[in-house]
Amino acid sequence: MAQQRALIIGASRGIGLGLAEELAERGWHVFASQRQPSERLARAVEDAAIEIVTADVTDPASLEALARGIEPGSLDVVLVNAGIMGGENQSAASATVADVTEIMMTNAVGPARAAGLMLPLLRDGGILAFTSSRMGSIADSTGGYDLYRMSKAAQNILARGLFEQDAKRRGIAVLSLHPGWVQTDMGGLAAHLTVHESVRGLADVLETEHATAHRFLAYDGSEISW
């Protein structure tokens, strides 16, 4: 059986780095992207089948260069993990144009653009995944963190469009993934899950056969309401 291959966009730290390491330990070859040199990612490469590439979801030229460097149809999984929580001001009532632009470009528009450019790199029947969040669920929203919630809900709808217009005809499943509340720089030390617990579940989800559909799943494989 051929070695499985994945591209993780946003793998210099946290969940992206942890998942790159987890998949590599499971025998995958992983292309792991960084915006700037990451010492943590460099250390991971020393012990695993991880290949560092460079990309920034807010820089189309870097994404196009990344796509040119990987053989079309050669990947089993593409995961767009890059994202930010945004600034302290998360209220729609007081958000500035700059606040909204930054988080929407980084969490929604940029990831959708990246995914569209990387789709040709996926084999037919592969998986296109996004690191979303339960906070992007309209059905399960408690309010608060307006800008972050808005950006993840927007990412979900853009992912649906990519599925309907491009991925479905090639049998590619699109997954919007909630990694849980994880002890990362973004999640903080009070979070419920360690990075290892989250990425172990996410890796299981990515190694599972999926119907040709767009699904919103938690790290443990459970369905989340849109």
N, C-alpha and C positions, 0 to 999 in steps of 0.2 A: 504493500500500500504506500502510495506517495506521501511524503511528508506534507502535513497541512501547513498553510501559510496565512498569516494575518497581518494586516496593517492597522496600527493603533495611532490615530492622530491625537496628540496630547498625552505623551507618555513619559514626561521628564520627572514626574513625581506622583505621589498619591495613588489614586485608583488606576490611572493609566499605566504607571510604572509597575504597580503590583500585579496588574493583569498581564502585562508583557512578561514578567518573570514567571507567573503561574503557567501561562501557555507554553513558554519555553521549557519549563520543567516537565510538561506533559508531552514534549516531543515536537512542538510546533516550531517553525521558523517565523520569527516576528520582526516586522519592520516597525520600529518605534520612533515616533517623531518628537522632535524638540524644536522650540523656537530659538533658544539660545543654548550654548553648551551646558549640560547638566552633569555635575559630578556623580550624582546618584545613578543616573542612567549609564554613565560611563563605567561605573563599578559593576553594574548588573551585566553589562556586555562581556565582561571578563570571564564570567562563569556560565553563560547561557547562549543559545542560538538566537541572539538578538542583534539586529542590524540597525544602526542609528541613521535616521534620515531627518531632514529639516523641513519644517512647514509651519505656517501661521495661518489660522483660519480667517484672519482679517486681511490677509495679503494674497490676492488671487495669483500673482506671479509666482509666489513660492509654492502654491498648490499645483499650478500647471507644471512647474519644474519637477515636483515630486511625482506627478502622474507619468511624466515622460521617462522616469527612471525605473519603473516597474513594468514588467511584461503584461500586456493586456490578457485578461482571462486567467491569470496565474494565482489569484488569491481566493481563499475560501471564505474569509471574513474581512470586512472593513468595519472598524469601529471608530466613529468620530466622538472622541472623549473630551476635547478641549472645551473649556467653559470657565466662567467666573461667577462669583456671588454678587459682585457689584459693590458699590459704595455703601456707606452707612445709611444714606438717605434712600430708603426703599419705598417711600410713599408716592403714589401716583399724584396725590394732591400737591406735592411740592417738588416733584422731579423736574430737572432741567432738561433741555434738549440734549445736552452732552451726556447726562446720566442715561437717558433712554437710548441714545445712539450707541453708546459703548456696550451696554448689556445686550441689546438686540443684535448688533453686528457680531458680537462674540459668541452668543449663545444660540442664536436662531439663524440669521442670514448667512453668517460665515460657515457654520456646520452644514447647512443645506447646500451651499455652493461647493464645499469640499466634497460632500457625498456625491453630488452630481458629477464632479470631475473624476472621482475614483470609481464610479460604477463600471466603466469599461475594464478596470483591472480585475473585477470579480468574475469568477466562472459562473456560467449559467447554473442556477440552483444554489448559489452561495448565500451568504448572509450579509446584509448591510445593517449596521447597528448604530444607535446614538446613545450616549449617556444623557438620559433625560432625568426626570425627578418626579416623585409622587406629588411634589408641589406644583407641577404643571397640570394636574388633574382638575378639571372643572367640577366633576362629580364629588370629589373628595376634598374640596378646598375649605379651609377655615379662615381664609383671609390673612392679611399681613404679608410682608415681604413682596409687595405688589410687583416691583420690577422684575425680580427673579422669577416669580410665578408666571408673569406675563411672557417672559422670554422662553421659558420651558414649554408653555402651552403653544407658543408660536412655533417653536422647534417641532413639536409634535404634529402640527398641521402641515408644516412644510415637508416633514417626513412622509406623511400620508400622500401628499402630492407626488413626491418622488416615486413612491410605490405604485400609485395608480398610473402614472404617465410613463415610467421608465422601467422599474424593476419587475413588475408583475409579468410582463410579456416574456421575460427571461427566466421566470421561475425563482426569482430572488426574493427571499423573505426579508422584510424590514422590521427591525425590533427597536422600540423605544424602551430603554432599560433604566429602571430605578435601582441604583446601587445600594440603597439603604442610607441611614444616617451613619456616616463613617468617620473614624478618627483620622482625619487628614488636616492639612492646613486650613482648608475651607470648612470642614465639619466640626473641628475643635475636639478637645480631649473629652468632652462630656458626651460625645456621640456613642450610640449603642453598639456599633460594630467595629471590629478591627479591620484594617485593610485586607488582611489575609482571609478573614471570614467573608467579606464582600466579594473579593475577586475569585475565591474558590467557587462561590455560587454562580457568579457571572460566567466563569469558564465552563461550568456545567451547562449553563443555558446555551452558550455559543457552540458547544459540542453536541447539542441535541438536534435531531432532525425537526425542521419546522415546515408547516404547510406554507404555501405561497400566500402570505397575508401580511398585513401590518398589525403588530401586536404590541401592547403596552404591558411589560412584564417587570416584576421585581427580581432582585438578585436570586431569590429562591425559586423562581419559575412561576410564581403565582401571578394571576392576571390582575391588572389595575384598571379601574373604570376610567374611561376618557373624561 
